[in-house]
Amino acid sequence: MKKTLLISFFSIVCCFFLMAQKGDSPMVMYVDGEVWYEGVNASPARVYTGTQLGTNGQIILKNKAAVEIIYKEKFVKLNKAGKHDLSKLFGTTTSNMNFVQRFSNFVSNGLDQSASEKQLEKSYLKNQNNAQGNIRGFTDSGLAGIMPIGGNISPETTEFYWPDAGAGVHYEFQIIDSLSEEMIFMALSKATKLSIDLGGLYLKAGKTYYWEAYHVREKAGAGLIQNENSEEKSPRIYFKITPDKQQAILEMLKQEAAYQETASKPQQSLMEAMQLEEAGFLYAADQTYQKAMHQDKENPLLKRNYAAFLARWQQLSKAREVLSDSPDK
């Protein structure tokens, strides 16, 4: 059963990237200064980060402006004032699935999934199998309020958190060897989160573990007792310790021309999040999104792709919060 869950988990990740829709129109990934788009037989319209353009027409840059656009397998960066013909910029595209094409698909897919709360819920329902283990949890709501949510985790300081079970409880947090059921780590906490140095636990590389958090209710005059009801614990979340690979993935990404050439830090963060999610490093992908949003809260591509990520991985309530805070909603 446990092996089946892990195989299903990684199959879903692979299928997501294979089935992502192709970007059918040029996407503006970064704008600095005043940029306009003039379509065929249409009046000029101001261009912003996240604007989708037609395949024909002209992009117009005012003095000191810059813009970055992706379309299928091409990344175009402009910083020269004047008019630029889109058909000449992109020309005939090929069917090569290179890095820029995958990134274009990834961003377009995220925008589709976060187009509205209805679309978020549709993505959430479509990806129900992304949930792992016992999903009864505190409120029978999948992985809501849970992190990490499985996949690969590097042996470093990691913040675990789970839903609040209300007043008058404390929590018993456990990390268990999934094969032997041996308890590797246990801690008591009044809070609903713990920061743990996984490297200090000497967990074995490539081995599967799971974590869960029981809540222990405090009764006046009766001391501390643990309720055995299965709804008195968080879901059982399986994960693998994977050293070195996460950093290697990011180092390889930094060799990509599009990553090196972009002037947009949020765009680089989106590229990092894509690569990490594709490799199953869900905790690292989530941390990448959160750090990027802390630095640029108003970037629409970043916010909507983060909301889509959360919905795909059973964090619908949090996805809604992110989406409702978007200026274009």
Salt bridges, closest charged atoms under 4 A:
GLU38 OE1 - LYS83 NZ 3.72
GLU117 OE1 - ARG320 NE 3.95
GLU121 OE1 - ARG320 NH2 3.54
ASP177 OD2 - LYS207 NZ 2.67
GLU181 OE2 - LYS2 NZ 2.71
GLU212 OE1 - LYS233 NZ 3.67
GLU212 OE1 - ARG236 NE 3.56
GLU218 OE2 - HIS170 ND1 3.68
GLU218 OE2 - LYS190 NZ 2.79
GLU232 OE1 - HIS215 NE2 2.20
GLU251 OE2 - LYS254 NZ 3.88
GLU277 OE1 - ARG312 NH2 2.75
GLU278 OE1 - ARG102 NH1 2.80
ASP325 OD2 - LYS303 NZ 3.75
ASP328 OD2 - ARG304 NH1 3.80
